[in-house]
Amino acid sequence: MRDKYDQSFAVDSVQIMKNRYEALDRIVLLNEYYPANAAMILEVLQKGGDETEALRMLDAVDLQLKDDKAYQQKLSKRKWHHKSVKKLTGLSAFDWMNISEWQDFKIAVGKDKKLIDSVARQTGVESRLIVACLVGEQIRLFNSKREAYKKWIGPLKILSVESQFSFGVTGIKEHTAKNIERNLKDPNSIYYLGPQYENLLDFVGQDTATVNKERIDRLTDFHNHYYSYMYAALFLRQMKMQWERSGHPIDDRPEILATLFNLGYIHSRPKANPQVGGAEIRIFDKPYTFGAIAFQFYYSGDMYDLFPYQRKKFDWESEG
């Protein structure tokens, strides 16, 4: 132990990460034999203790258990063993998160955190779930080969606002927007959310032409993406309500909710075993589905500091 932890013991960031992986892996093994010791060492790490100190604690236990053949055999096979340790690259297991454009996207969506959180509070839809749908819509546009990316998305670190077939940063189609609005007002609709949501999308104008213009204007506002997020959140909540009333709740299925967000009302048919899917998205020639992208982002832990997980994806604010 003295030789192992002498002054030359590596303490660079990569080694610190490796030390932590090793310590956690060995704690899991020790827990099989002596849970009390494993719990005490884990507590050291959880309270911000030094990884090297935790490794010393583990080495002390290993020394005590040097004659325990079963323990020593398992110990020698652990993945962190120096002979089989792979170089830590700092890359994500999700390939598309390793492209430089992903870093630009994270900066861009970070600028909208207050708007997204505001919508989340008003609708009770978890911010991270809203962002999962945003990722699916935006990541295909964050392509360094696109002129739009070269001109303003990349340099300015801003989200792309669609303004042709779909609108806004979340790609809401006009007929989908109209359905969302209609379902908010119709108590007989299977998508109806209750009186507290009825006025969230009210218009200033009254006649059809004025309303149609106002709808497109607020969705395509380059400076304020509030309504892009509001329409997306309300659609997700309406899907949740439809499936819940049909006896097939999908509250805890972000990948299915995102798939439905991409496919629209017409493809929302509640059933016991829904499949992940949606439009194909190619990221540097590798194909993904919209739902798969949303799923991978949601559970990746990326941007957890900005958009943390809530215990419930809907009505989380009521938990106090």
PyMOL commands that set and color helices and strands:
alter all, ss='L'
color gray80, all
select helices_A, chain A and resi 13-33+35-46+51-64+69-76+95-98+100-110+113-123+127-138+147-156+174-185+195-197+208-219+226-245+254-263+265-267+290-300+316-319
alter helices_A, ss='H'
color red, helices_A
select strands_A, chain A and resi 162-163+167-168+280-283+286-289
alter strands_A, ss='S'
color yellow, strands_A
deselect
rebuild
show_as cartoon
